[in-house]
Amino acid sequence: MGIFEKTREQGYYVIGEIGVNYYDIAKKENITPMEAAKLMIDKAKESGMDAVKFQTYKAGTIASKFSPSYWDTSEESTTSQYELFKKFDSFGYEEYKELSLYCNDLGIEFFSTAFDFESADYLNEMMNIYKISSSDLTNLPFIEHQAKKGKPVLLSAGASTLDEIKTAIETIKNSGNNDIVLMHCVLEYPTPYEHANLEVIKLLKEEFPDLVIGYSDHTKPDEFMDVVKTAVALGAPVIEKHYTLDKSLAGNDHYHAMDPEDMKKLKKALEFQIKIRGSKELNLDTQEAARKNARRSIVANQKIPAGTSITREMITFKRPGLGISPSELSSVIGKKAKDLIEEDTILVYDLLD
């Protein structure tokens, strides 16, 4: 089942972004990076994630050796993008192929953000979704290259102007691809809660009504996962969040990631949210007893002799709503009682001439 179909079916779609966090998990657990990556996939599946996403790059093709950091260096001390990426770029075609097959066997969606043309090409056979990073939103030739693969495109819009977003969307559509999820995103690592700016989701829904809107979250997981729950409630059912097995690990993407327990909490909360949201139809079936018993009827407030014309002074309005509704008062005034109507009688038309 594809991302759009599953999103419609369950009301949300959660992507656990493993990225390159498996390298640190491997060191902690004293296992290989491949074993760590598979362990993270196992835990993602168990916790209820719909997909796992990696990042595919080589340091030499993504950043100059003189590229400065843009993250919280108190959490990740490396001050060069090139040096950071160099730590985590050993995987290539064979490794990602193995991981994609592993995910397929496990029944969880696999995909990876490509950061160069070569990886975008070789990943094509392994995945059903292309994710374009906020950092490449203005890299129009690269966007076009991936869009032409004809697969759903998730486009993150962090640190972007509305015009830049529109141009990127037009590039995808002009490539013949209309299967787009536009992801609200804030490029602060971590994003302070007051900077999450979730109202932008409404803006994106207004500006791009034909697209599915999502949210790529970089806040630290809050106690009740309220940031992500709010994003879904505002109309962003596709959620991407960095994922780790140990949020206390230093460096890279652990300090603002969710762990499997966070995901279990989130899944339970989202399922409850979907349940209480219901549908746009007014469901009266479950409220029929209340309609009959909690609403009011026209009731005689005195004895009304047979043949007497009903006046406003002779009636009042009481529960239950089994008789003539107060909304039909004008149809009752002036009619005559067929027989004696006792005080407190609920009026029905059979009692009137």
C-alpha positions as CSV (number, residue, x, y, z in Angstrom):
1,M,0.0,0.0,0.0
2,G,1.4,3.4,-1.1
3,I,1.9,6.4,1.1
4,F,-1.2,8.2,-0.1
5,E,-3.4,5.1,0.2
6,K,-2.2,4.4,3.7
7,T,-2.5,8.0,4.8
8,R,-6.1,8.0,3.7
9,E,-6.8,4.7,5.3
10,Q,-5.5,5.4,8.8
11,G,-5.5,9.2,8.9
12,Y,-1.7,9.6,9.4
13,Y,1.6,8.3,8.1
14,V,4.7,8.4,10.3
15,I,8.2,8.2,8.9
16,G,11.0,7.5,11.3
17,E,14.1,9.2,9.9
18,I,17.0,6.9,10.8
19,G,19.3,9.1,8.7
20,V,22.7,7.9,9.7
21,N,22.0,7.5,13.4
22,Y,22.8,3.8,13.2
23,Y,26.5,4.5,13.2
24,D,26.3,5.8,16.8
25,I,24.0,3.0,17.8
26,A,26.5,0.5,16.4
27,K,29.3,2.0,18.6
28,K,27.1,1.9,21.7
29,E,25.9,-1.7,21.2
30,N,29.3,-2.9,19.9
31,I,27.8,-4.2,16.7
32,T,28.3,-3.4,13.0
33,P,26.5,-0.4,11.4
34,M,24.5,-2.9,9.3
35,E,23.3,-4.7,12.4
36,A,22.5,-1.4,14.0
37,A,20.5,-0.3,11.0
38,K,18.5,-3.5,11.0
39,L,18.0,-3.3,14.8
40,M,16.5,0.2,14.3
41,I,14.3,-1.0,11.5
42,D,13.0,-3.8,13.8
43,K,12.2,-1.4,16.6
44,A,10.6,1.0,14.2
45,K,8.3,-1.7,12.9
46,E,7.4,-2.9,16.4
47,S,6.6,0.7,17.6
48,G,4.2,1.3,14.7
49,M,6.1,3.5,12.3
50,D,4.9,3.3,8.7
51,A,8.3,3.9,7.1
52,V,12.0,4.3,7.8
53,K,14.1,6.8,5.9
54,F,17.9,6.9,5.6
55,Q,20.2,9.6,4.1
56,T,22.4,8.7,1.2
57,Y,25.5,10.8,0.5
58,K,29.2,11.1,0.2
59,A,30.9,13.9,2.0
60,G,32.8,15.0,-1.1
61,T,29.6,15.5,-3.2
62,I,27.4,17.2,-0.6
63,A,29.7,19.8,1.0
64,S,32.8,21.8,0.5
65,K,35.6,21.1,2.9
66,F,35.1,24.7,4.1
67,S,31.4,24.4,4.9
68,P,30.5,25.7,8.4
69,S,28.1,24.0,10.8
70,Y,24.5,25.2,11.2
71,W,23.5,23.0,14.2
72,D,23.7,23.3,17.9
73,T,27.4,22.7,18.5
74,S,26.8,22.1,22.2
75,E,25.0,18.9,21.1
76,E,27.2,18.2,18.0
77,S,30.7,19.6,18.4
78,T,31.8,19.1,14.8
79,T,32.0,22.6,13.2
80,S,32.5,21.5,9.6
81,Q,29.7,19.9,7.5
82,Y,32.3,18.1,5.4
83,E,33.9,16.5,8.5
84,L,30.6,15.5,10.0
85,F,29.3,13.9,6.8
86,K,32.6,12.1,6.4
87,K,31.9,10.2,9.6
88,F,28.7,8.7,8.2
89,D,29.1,8.1,4.5
90,S,30.4,4.5,4.2
91,F,27.2,2.9,3.0
92,G,26.6,2.6,-0.8
93,Y,24.5,0.7,-3.3
94,E,25.0,-2.8,-1.8
95,E,24.2,-1.7,1.8
96,Y,21.1,0.2,0.9
97,K,19.9,-2.7,-1.3
98,E,20.3,-5.1,1.7
99,L,18.3,-2.7,3.9
100,S,15.6,-2.2,1.3
101,L,15.1,-6.0,1.1
102,Y,15.1,-6.3,4.8
103,C,12.4,-3.7,5.1
104,N,10.4,-5.4,2.4
105,D,10.5,-8.7,4.2
106,L,9.5,-7.0,7.5
107,G,6.6,-5.0,5.9
108,I,7.8,-1.5,6.5
109,E,8.4,1.1,3.8
110,F,12.1,1.9,3.0
111,F,13.4,5.0,1.3
112,S,16.4,7.3,1.6
113,T,17.0,11.0,0.8
114,A,19.5,11.1,-2.0
115,F,22.0,14.0,-2.0
116,D,23.6,13.4,-5.4
117,F,22.5,12.3,-8.9
118,E,24.3,8.9,-8.6
119,S,22.5,7.9,-5.4
120,A,19.2,9.2,-6.7
121,D,19.6,6.8,-9.7
122,Y,20.7,3.7,-7.9
123,L,18.1,4.1,-5.1
124,N,15.3,4.1,-7.7
125,E,15.1,0.3,-7.9
126,M,14.9,0.1,-4.1
127,M,12.2,2.6,-3.1
128,N,8.7,3.9,-4.0
129,I,9.2,7.4,-2.6
130,Y,11.7,10.2,-3.2
131,K,12.4,12.7,-0.4
132,I,13.9,16.0,-1.3
133,S,15.7,17.8,1.5
134,S,15.0,21.4,2.4
135,S,18.7,22.0,1.5
136,D,17.9,21.1,-2.1
137,L,14.7,23.0,-2.5
138,T,16.4,25.5,-4.9
139,N,18.5,22.8,-6.6
140,L,16.0,22.7,-9.4
141,P,18.0,20.4,-11.8
142,F,18.3,17.8,-9.0
143,I,14.6,18.2,-8.2
144,E,13.6,17.7,-11.8
145,H,15.9,14.6,-12.1
146,Q,14.2,12.9,-9.2
147,A,10.6,14.0,-10.1
148,K,11.0,12.4,-13.5
149,K,11.4,9.0,-11.8
150,G,7.6,9.1,-11.6
151,K,7.3,8.3,-7.9
152,P,5.7,10.3,-5.1
153,V,7.9,13.2,-4.0
154,L,8.2,14.5,-0.4
155,L,9.5,18.0,-0.5
156,S,10.7,19.6,2.7
157,A,10.3,23.4,2.7
158,G,12.5,24.5,5.6
159,A,14.2,27.9,5.4
160,S,12.3,28.6,2.2
161,T,10.3,31.5,0.9
162,L,6.8,31.0,-0.6
163,D,8.1,31.9,-4.0
164,E,10.9,29.3,-3.7
165,I,8.4,26.7,-2.7
166,K,6.2,27.5,-5.6
167,T,9.1,27.3,-8.1
168,A,10.1,23.9,-6.7
169,I,6.5,22.6,-6.9
170,E,6.2,23.9,-10.5
171,T,9.4,22.1,-11.4
172,I,8.0,18.8,-10.1
173,K,4.7,19.2,-11.9
174,N,6.4,20.3,-15.1
175,S,8.3,17.0,-15.0
176,G,4.9,15.2,-15.3
177,N,4.7,14.3,-11.6
178,N,1.7,15.5,-9.5
179,D,2.2,13.0,-6.5
180,I,3.6,15.5,-4.1
181,V,3.7,15.8,-0.3
182,L,4.8,19.3,0.8
183,M,6.4,19.2,4.2
184,H,6.4,22.1,6.6
185,C,9.8,22.2,8.2
186,V,12.0,24.5,10.4
187,L,15.7,24.1,10.0
188,E,16.8,24.6,13.5
189,Y,18.4,21.6,15.3
190,P,16.7,21.3,17.6
191,T,13.7,23.6,16.8
192,P,12.6,25.5,19.9
193,Y,8.9,24.8,20.5
194,E,8.0,28.4,20.1
195,H,9.6,28.3,16.6
196,A,7.7,25.3,15.3
197,N,5.2,27.7,13.7
198,L,2.7,25.1,13.0
199,E,0.2,27.6,11.6
200,V,2.3,27.5,8.4
201,I,0.5,24.2,7.8
202,K,-2.7,26.1,7.2
203,L,-0.9,28.5,4.9
204,L,0.5,25.7,2.8
205,K,-2.9,24.1,2.6
206,E,-4.4,27.4,1.4
207,E,-1.6,28.0,-1.1
208,F,-1.4,24.4,-2.4
209,P,-4.9,22.9,-2.0
210,D,-4.1,20.1,-4.5
211,L,-1.2,18.8,-2.5
212,V,-0.9,16.6,0.6
213,I,0.7,18.7,3.4
214,G,3.1,17.1,5.9
215,Y,5.4,18.1,8.7
216,S,9.1,17.3,9.2
217,D,9.7,17.9,12.9
218,H,13.0,18.9,14.5
219,T,11.7,19.7,18.0
220,K,12.7,17.6,20.9
221,P,10.0,15.1,21.7
222,D,7.7,16.6,24.3
223,E,6.0,14.6,27.0
224,F,2.8,13.9,25.2
225,M,4.1,14.3,21.6
226,D,1.8,17.4,21.4
227,V,3.8,19.1,18.6
228,V,3.3,16.2,16.2
229,K,-0.3,15.7,17.3
230,T,-1.1,19.3,16.7
231,A,0.5,19.2,13.2
232,V,-1.7,16.3,12.3
233,A,-4.8,18.0,13.7
234,L,-4.0,21.1,11.7
235,G,-4.0,19.0,8.5
236,A,-0.5,17.5,8.1
237,P,-1.1,13.7,8.2
238,V,2.3,12.8,6.9
239,I,4.9,13.1,9.7
240,E,8.6,12.8,9.4
241,K,10.7,12.7,12.6
242,H,14.3,11.8,13.4
243,Y,14.5,8.5,15.1
244,T,17.0,6.9,17.5
245,L,17.3,4.1,20.0
246,D,19.0,6.4,22.5
247,K,18.1,10.1,22.8
248,S,21.0,10.7,25.3
249,L,23.7,10.0,22.7
250,A,25.8,13.0,21.8
251,G,26.0,14.4,18.3
252,N,24.2,14.4,15.0
253,D,20.4,13.7,15.1
254,H,19.9,11.9,18.4
255,Y,19.2,14.9,20.6
256,H,16.0,15.9,18.8
257,A,14.9,12.4,17.8
258,M,12.0,10.3,19.0
259,D,12.6,6.7,20.2
260,P,10.3,3.7,19.9
261,E,8.6,4.5,23.2
262,D,7.8,8.0,21.9
263,M,6.4,6.4,18.7
264,K,4.2,4.0,20.7
265,K,2.8,7.0,22.6
266,L,2.3,9.0,19.4
267,K,0.6,6.2,17.6
268,K,-1.9,5.6,20.5
269,A,-2.5,9.4,20.6
270,L,-3.1,9.7,16.9
271,E,-5.4,6.8,16.7
272,F,-7.5,8.4,19.5
273,Q,-7.4,11.7,17.7
274,I,-8.6,10.1,14.5
275,K,-11.4,8.3,16.4
276,I,-12.7,11.5,18.0
277,R,-12.4,13.5,14.8
278,G,-15.1,11.4,13.1
279,S,-16.5,12.7,9.8
280,K,-18.1,15.8,8.4
281,E,-21.6,14.1,8.5
282,L,-24.0,14.9,11.3
283,N,-24.6,11.5,12.9
284,L,-28.0,11.5,14.4
285,D,-28.3,7.7,14.8
286,T,-26.4,7.7,18.1
287,Q,-28.3,10.7,19.4
288,E,-31.9,9.5,18.7
289,A,-32.7,8.9,22.3
290,A,-31.6,12.4,23.2
291,R,-33.6,13.9,20.3
292,K,-36.7,12.2,21.7
293,N,-36.2,12.7,25.4
294,A,-34.1,15.8,25.9
295,R,-36.0,18.0,23.5
296,R,-39.3,19.7,24.3
297,S,-42.9,19.3,23.2
298,I,-45.9,21.6,23.3
299,V,-47.7,20.7,26.6
300,A,-51.0,21.8,28.0
301,N,-50.5,23.9,31.2
302,Q,-54.2,23.6,32.2
303,K,-57.3,21.6,31.4
304,I,-58.6,22.4,27.9
305,P,-62.3,21.5,27.4
306,A,-63.4,19.8,24.2
307,G,-64.1,22.3,21.4
308,T,-61.9,25.0,23.0
309,S,-59.6,26.9,20.7
310,I,-56.0,26.7,21.8
311,T,-54.4,29.9,22.9
312,R,-50.8,30.7,23.8
313,E,-51.7,31.0,27.5
314,M,-53.0,27.4,27.6
315,I,-49.7,25.8,26.6
316,T,-46.0,25.6,27.7
317,F,-43.0,23.6,26.5
318,K,-41.7,20.5,28.4
319,R,-39.7,17.4,27.9
320,P,-39.8,14.8,26.3
321,G,-39.8,15.7,22.6
322,L,-42.4,13.0,21.7
323,G,-45.2,15.4,20.8
324,I,-45.5,18.5,18.6
325,S,-42.3,20.5,18.5
326,P,-42.3,24.1,19.8
327,S,-41.0,25.0,16.4
328,E,-44.6,24.2,15.1
329,L,-46.3,26.5,17.6
330,S,-48.1,28.6,14.9
331,S,-49.7,25.4,13.6
332,V,-51.2,24.7,17.1
333,I,-52.5,28.1,18.1
334,G,-56.2,28.4,17.0
335,K,-56.8,24.7,16.6
336,K,-59.6,23.1,18.7
337,A,-59.4,20.3,21.2
338,K,-61.2,17.3,19.9
339,D,-61.8,16.0,23.5
340,L,-60.9,17.1,27.0
341,I,-57.2,17.6,27.2
342,E,-55.9,17.1,30.8
343,E,-53.3,19.4,32.3
344,D,-49.7,18.4,31.5
345,T,-50.7,16.4,28.4
346,I,-48.1,16.3,25.6
347,L,-49.9,17.6,22.5
348,V,-50.0,15.6,19.3
349,Y,-52.0,16.5,16.2
350,D,-54.5,13.6,16.8
351,L,-55.8,15.6,19.8
352,L,-56.6,18.6,17.7
353,D,-59.2,19.7,15.0
